[in-house]
């Protein structure tokens, strides 16, 4: 049982390292920001802006 706990702990560390390497929290916040921009009523009125974001 202790061996299994150790393996799980090691896997969790690897997952955390992968999340950090991929900058997951920053990408998630960027997605939230972009969705907010795209939901603005005048966002789609300007095609140049819409093209750069979408």
KEKE-3310 file (N, C-alpha, C; in steps of 0.2 Angstrom, whole numbers, plus 5000, padded with zeros to 4 digits):
npx = (5004:5010:5019:5011:5005:5016:5019:5008:5010:5022:5017:5007:5016:5023:5012:5009:5021:5020:5008:5013:5023:5016:5010:4997:4988:4989:4985:4972:4967:4969:4960:4948:4948:4948:4936:4927:4930:4925:4912:4907:4896:4899:4910:4910:4907:4918:4928:4942:4947:4940:4945:4958:4957:4948)
npy = (4994:5006:5008:5010:5023:5030:5030:5036:5049:5053:5053:5063:5074:5074:5078:5090:5097:5096:5104:5116:5118:5119:5131:5132:5139:5152:5151:5147:5159:5168:5163:5165:5179:5182:5177:5185:5197:5194:5193:5206:5218:5227:5220:5212:5221:5227:5221:5220:5219:5208:5198:5197:5192:5181)
npz = (5000:5004:4994:4983:4987:4986:4972:4967:4973:4966:4953:4954:4956:4944:4935:4940:4936:4923:4920:4924:4915:4903:4905:4910:4919:4915:4902:4903:4909:4899:4889:4896:4896:4882:4878:4885:4879:4866:4869:4870:4865:4854:4848:4837:4827:4822:4810:4809:4822:4827:4819:4823:4836:4836)
capx = (5000:5014:5022:5005:5005:5022:5018:5003:5013:5026:5013:5005:5021:5024:5006:5010:5026:5017:5004:5017:5027:5012:5007:4990:4984:4990:4981:4965:4965:4969:4954:4943:4949:4946:4928:4924:4931:4921:4905:4905:4891:4902:4916:4910:4906:4924:4930:4949:4948:4937:4950:4964:4955:4945)
capy = (5000:5012:5009:5013:5030:5034:5031:5042:5055:5054:5055:5070:5079:5075:5081:5097:5099:5097:5109:5122:5119:5121:5138:5131:5144:5158:5150:5147:5166:5171:5161:5169:5186:5182:5176:5192:5202:5192:5194:5213:5220:5230:5217:5209:5226:5229:5215:5219:5217:5202:5193:5196:5189:5175)
capz = (5000:5004:4987:4979:4989:4983:4965:4966:4974:4961:4947:4955:4955:4936:4932:4942:4932:4916:4920:4925:4909:4898:4907:4910:4922:4911:4896:4905:4910:4892:4886:4899:4894:4875:4878:4888:4873:4861:4871:4870:4860:4848:4846:4830:4822:4819:4808:4810:4828:4827:4815:4827:4842:4835)
cpx = (5004:5017:5017:5005:5011:5022:5013:5006:5018:5022:5010:5010:5023:5018:5007:5015:5024:5012:5008:5021:5023:5009:5000:4986:4984:4985:4974:4963:4965:4962:4948:4942:4946:4938:4925:4924:4926:4913:4902:4901:4894:4908:4916:4908:4912:4928:4938:4950:4946:4942:4956:4963:4953:4949)
cpy = (5006:5013:5012:5021:5033:5035:5036:5048:5057:5056:5062:5075:5080:5079:5089:5101:5101:5103:5116:5123:5121:5128:5137:5136:5150:5157:5150:5155:5170:5169:5164:5176:5187:5181:5182:5197:5201:5193:5201:5214:5223:5226:5215:5215:5228:5223:5214:5217:5210:5197:5192:5192:5182:5170)
cpz = (5000:4997:4982:4980:4986:4976:4963:4967:4969:4954:4948:4954:4947:4933:4934:4938:4925:4915:4920:4918:4903:4900:4908:4913:4918:4905:4897:4906:4903:4889:4889:4896:4886:4874:4880:4882:4868:4862:4871:4864:4853:4845:4839:4825:4819:4817:4809:4817:4829:4824:4820:4834:4841:4831)
residu = (UNK:UNK:UNK:UNK:UNK:UNK:UNK:UNK:UNK:UNK:UNK:UNK:UNK:UNK:UNK:UNK:UNK:UNK:UNK:UNK:UNK:UNK:UNK:UNK:UNK:UNK:UNK:UNK:UNK:UNK:UNK:UNK:UNK:UNK:UNK:UNK:UNK:UNK:UNK:UNK:UNK:UNK:UNK:UNK:UNK:UNK:UNK:UNK:UNK:UNK:UNK:UNK:UNK:UNK)
# end
